[in-house]
Amino acid sequence: EAYLIWLSAQRERLGTSPNELAHALTLAERAIKLDPGFGRAYALLGYAHTQRGYFGYAEDRKSSLHLGLEMAKKAIELADGDWYGHMVYGQALMNTRAYEQALAQYDRAIALNPANARLLAFSALPLTFLGRPDPAIIRLQTAMRLNPFYDWVPTQLMGQALYLKQEYEQSALRLE
């Protein structure tokens, strides 16, 4: 049952509204009550807290970011071999501007699940923020090949990486 609740929370996590993130938090907490050793529930809880802090939905942004990082770390302690926890921890670190650490977590997640197109796409974000557009572009191209029905994420991140390379026309085409 904890897994089914986590799946519902995962769907809510994909949104960025205050209500969606609050609902994801509630669901993740329910999953943890049912299964205190379920790493993915802690990862999702961490993600939701850091997103609430990052977007300013939490009353205390700094505390929300800190709590999110702690929950993401706990997820990895519980399930170090699960790519999902490393991906979510990477995103949580991105939200605190710890880009090198975020990249290390994304790289670990990729080592555990190298054919996950969405993971590859999101892993380009810390590379872009670190001023490394070439490896970001390679990851994004790979993600788009793995999933030719991709959503807006790889396109937007490709636009950002191309902008860093001062390929403004190509960047603008993707960011329109």
Protein Blocks (a to p, Z undefined) as FASTA:
>chain_A
ZZmmmmmmmmmmmpmcfklmmmmmmmmmmmmmmmmmlmklmmmmmmmmmmmmmnopafbl
mlmmmmmmmmmmmmmmmmmmlmklmmmmmmmmmmnopaklmmmmmmmmmmmmmmlmklmm
mmmmmmmmnopaklmmmmmmmmmmmmmmbcfklmmmmmmmmmmnopaklmmmmmZZ
